Structure formats: C-alpha cells, structure tokens
C-alpha cells in the first residue's frame, strides 16, 4: 500500500473575525496550504472537508475553482478534522488519488454550545433541567481523576498557564495573553474544580493540509511529513462519556481515546516512548492531564510530577500543545484537529519559530476527543 | 397557598409519590441480558435486544463524582428561572444497577465528597407563569446524624413530602 505524506499546510488564524464567513477562512487556509505545497487547486484530485456550523462545506469549491473535484463533507463531532485527514490519507493509500486535501472550517457563536438534546438521542428533560452541558462532564471527569490519582488544583492551573504562554508565541492563536497559575486559580469557578481560564471557548478559524503519495513527495518538498497512522473510535458500553444520563456499574471501561491510541500506535509501529511532541485535546486543563495518560504518554498520576518538573513545556522531555492547544486557540470544531497537525508539521520541519522544540523531533502525535464519546488519533513522523 | 406541582417528564420517576408508591426512578431491564437502563429504554445497548421491562431503581446510592454549575445554561434547552442560582450535578452509583447523572441538592462543592451516601428526592427546578412548580429528580446527601435518628421504614413518608405540599 502506498503511504500518504503531508506536503503543505495552511492555517487561518483562530479567534473572532466579525463579518468574515467561515467559507472565506477555509478558502484562505486552502490557498496557504496549496502555496506551501507548491501546487494549484486544479491539480487536487479529491478531498474531505469538515464543519459543524456550515451545512454544505463542500460548497467551498465555489471559491477555489469548479474543477469537478470529488470533495466530501465529513462530521464526527470534535473528531471531525481527524476524520478529514484520515480519509484524505486513505484515498492516497488505496491508490484512489495521488494528490488530496483535508479542510476544516467553522464559525461558532459566543458562549457554551447549546442544542436540543434530542439531536444526540437524549430526552428533552435532560436539557430542560440543566444537565445537557458538556462542561459538566469535563468537571466531573477531572474531579474523579484528581480524587483517584492525586492531582492538585495547582497542576490544573499550571497546564492552563503553559498553554496560554505557548499561545503567546503563536501569532495565529486567539488567547495570547500569558496568565500565571495564581491568576488562573483566582478566576471564577465555572464547573468545580474547573475555572474560567481552565476552559477553551468555541471560536472561528480554518485549516487545510495537502497530501500526496510518498513516492511523489520529492517533486514538491524536501521535508514531507509521513502520516504513519490514523484511528477513530467511538465509546464502548461502560465507559464514562460526555452526555450520558447514566452508564453501567462494574469495572470502568476504557475511553475511546485509549482504544484509538492503542490502534494508532500498533498501525504505526511506533510506541508512546517514541513521541517527541504531542497535541492533545485540552477542552479544559483537566482533559490535557487525563489525555496524557489515556494516550499512553505517562501513567495515571504521574502528571502531577511531570507537570511540576516542566516535562510538558516546550523545552521539556514531552512538549504538549506547543501552539497553545485549544485553551490558547479556542475550538472551531471542524478545523481544530487540522490546526493540531499544522503545528506538528511545523515542529517536525523545524520551522515553528519561537515555539520550536529543541533537538531533531521525528515523531509527532495528535489527539481529539468530544461528544458523544469519540476520539481520533493521528501519528506523524519525518 | 396552594402550590401545584408537575413532573418535568412522564415516566421518569413515580408520580405522584405516595406511601404506597414511594419516589423511585423508573428504569428498564433488558429481558434478554438483564442490562439496567435509565431513562427506560426499549433497545438494549449491550445485546441489541428490543425487549425490556420497567424496573424501579434503588433510591439510595453513593456519590461517584460531582461538579457545580455556576453559570446559567443556555436557553433553550434550559428552562429554569431567569434568576439563576448555582446548582451542582453528579453521578450517583446505585449498587448493582447503574450510575445515574442527577442534580444534587447541595450546591457547595466543599460539602460534597466522593463516596458519600446519597438519597433520591425531588426538587422544583422551575416555576411556570401560573405558579406551577416543575419537579425533577435529585440526590441529597444523607446526613449521618439524620440517618441515625431516622427510624426504619420512615423513608417512604419522607419521600412523600412533595405530595403533601401539593395538597396543602
């Protein structure tokens, strides 16, 4: 089977852009990715485009060129971008296309996501009585995790502080004001133990990747980034997941992140010990801590020491969310995972500027998690 | 003053609770594999059977985890009062049955503790324009001292309070 490599990346800044439609942001990201790859739109043979708010994201061809290209819309909650890149890579791996594109774009209104629970197959009373908030799950999951594994409130604050500090060195990030752990701990509690500055916010942005066959990469770039594996898994019965009015008693079942990570490592022939830089879904500071362990990057409870030692800082042993993560960038759902891959590609090329990690990183890891209990992992390498 | 009450949804808990039919959550049990579900579900997510029977769930459990809600949720879908009072939510483990997500009556996270004993109750989470209180299920911490003082068999009377309020 042919291997897919990334030859171009493009990122529209994340944040708030009044008057600018998501589609325009997406087109900008695509043009940046095409220019980075040194190819023109008419040469793209197929692609996948993801969005939550845009009903018909494949209409982006109206801004890029009506070439007849098969462009398929995809959606998998917060794992949408993981799906887009997986399918774009798959089209190359199976020989369907030689040159593909993955695009993500979104533009969310301010505030917490709101919807009728019936769209998630949940009865109306769950929303009426104030239970249908994803932030509850994140508060409850880290509260239990802190109880079981000895994680402190200070560690939550250190994670958020790191991500805002990393975002400060990223001109395309949304939240670029550094905050100290003390300032973060002084912000209001939203969902105990999580505070205002420990949560990411929905925002706007777009990202795109151009991929090609590995054996043709030399025509475009001297620094191709290999897509070593992709994996997407949904929740299993017994796992504690977002938007669950109940779940079964018994031994806890592992989250879809554990399942997706295991599968992705196996397919890649790469172990967690080989990962040089990681982008983990940090919907909140607690999620980053939990996801370090769920992705096999440490043992449960080790985060307390690792984070205190600075292991996840840009200069640390395992840098996490070097571009500021979701805390620093916000979450335009369709684009979020491609933003993660954009950062890994810069890191593996050695062109991440003030955020560049030291040494010669060879393996990068990205992870998404969201409703209704879905997780996507992509492992990349030089 | 007469206070009229109504449940937020039919078939969610016994209504109106009484001495003969005390407050319980109404779940279901798969007739093929025995999986307990809440809210009641005809389809089994373990064995894919589509046959189940109703099952009244335990009214006692232990707090598995919790959080607070310190900002007013977006409306819709939330239809609680405009004047927002923070509340808390948690998962309560009903032994041998399931873990259920619910409001908790204690809003202060410092007074909640993983593993503590909890008891099912009802709370008026909203008041309609005509004064009708809309009731939903919640769990209340069982105070160790109150538990000791409470004679066996008195629980049903304690849980019948909403009906008595309705009648007063």
Interface residues (C-beta under 8 A of the other chain):
Chain A: X111 X112 X114 X115 X116 X117 X123 X124 X125 X127 X128 X129 X130 X131 X132 X133 X136 X139 X140 X141 X143 X144 X147 X188 X189 X190 X191 X192 X193 X194 X237 X240 X244 X245 X246 X247 X248 X249
Chain B: X8 X9 X12 X27 X35 X36 X37 X38 X39 X45 X46 X64 X65 X66 X67 X68 X69 X70 X71 X73 X74 X75 X76 X77 X78 X79 X80 X87 X88 X89 X90 X91 X93 X94 X95 X96 X97 X98 X99 X100 X101 X102 X103 X109 X114 X125 X126 X136
